[in-house]
Amino acid sequence: MRNRILSVDIFRGATILLMVLVNTPGTWSNVYAPLLHADWHGYTPTDLVFPFFLFIVGTSIAFSYKNRTVDAKAYRKIAIRAFKLVALGLFLGAFLIHYPFFKNFSDIRFPGVLQRIGVVFFFTAILFINLNWKKLIWVTGILLIGYWLLMTFVPVEGVASTLDRAPNNLANWIDVKVFGSHNYKADYDPEGLLSTIPAMASALLGVFTGLILTSDQEKKATILMGLGGSFLILGHLWDIVFPINKALWTSSFVLVTAGWANLILALIYYLTDVKKLEFGSIFRYAGANAIVIYFLSSFISKVMGQIKIGETSLHGWLFQNIFVHDFLALKTSSLLYGLSVVLFYSLLGYILYQRKIFIKV
């Protein structure tokens, strides 16, 4: 199990460090295209990051709850962990460094990355400890197909639903009706309510990968490669009628991202478990405290953005005075700033790992 978990830690760590990179450029006005989300339909490397993390949440569930103990204590532990994740996410969205230290209630965003991780973890873990793998396949299929049918065939206030960013987009309409001003944007939220349904499927597909890695199957890397390729093909075929879209977390998006996740994890598994190569330690260190690193990077970034230095922020001052130079393109300077932040949290992950400090949320 040690090497298999090592493979997952490397993948998790690489994912979380990439998440830090795309979330902390020097300036959002100058970012290389692969480090930005797709405008709407389609996907970029950045759009893979969050679904990769949910995928690895599912894989970790398969490791952590493999004994499938079903009792009040198990449910309580799952619920407490989910609550902590949601609470941390709400705190990040509401915190201010100055009085009154929290935003006005009407300005607080309710959905968010950590909130979605918490909700998806809760339901996926509950499903995993109660259902066998065959029933989980049925559940996954129902979630993906059901979401597609809802998004394409259910009208919105008598108007045919659309997959464009519009008032008659069912997912967007529900978020506006339920959350009102508490969304990321006035008309939608990329971590919204209805799109959490297929996000659970992202984690469930990770569960199946975890079951393969903990099984007695031979040639596990080959099996994962086959799964990854199959998911990619199915996802791109589904894209024809249900476009790949991260903001809506469409079913085609779930399959495509799970496909890439399986392919990359298969490669890591092959190199570390089959060939016994030593590599990726820096990712393993970050992966061992992934949620902590994500939370700290988001919290510190918010604080640096709120500390004013003249007419700019501490973040802006550091970027302008250390990374901006006449001989560098602004996009390069912005990237270097992000890479320096990644280096900082990589070193933090290394220190925590070496001191055997593993903070579990």
Protein Blocks (a to p, Z undefined) as FASTA:
>chain_A
ZZmmmmmmmmmmmmmmmmmmmmmcfblklccfklpccfkeocdfklmmmmmmmmmmmmmm
mmmmmnopacfklmmmmmmmmmmmmmmmmmmmmpcfbdehiacfklpcfbdfklmmmmmm
mmmmmmmmmpcfklmmmmmmmmmmmmmmmmmmmcgehiacdfbdcfklmklmmmmmmnmm
mpfblkbcfkbmklmmmmmmmmmmmmmmmmmmmmmbehklmmmmmmmmmmmmmmmmmmmm
mccdfklopaklmmmmmmmmmmmmmmmmmmmmmnopaehklmmmmmmmmmmmmmmmmmmm
mmmmmpcghjbcfklmmmmmmmgcfkbcfklmmmmmmmmmmmmmmmmmmmmmmnopacdZ
Z
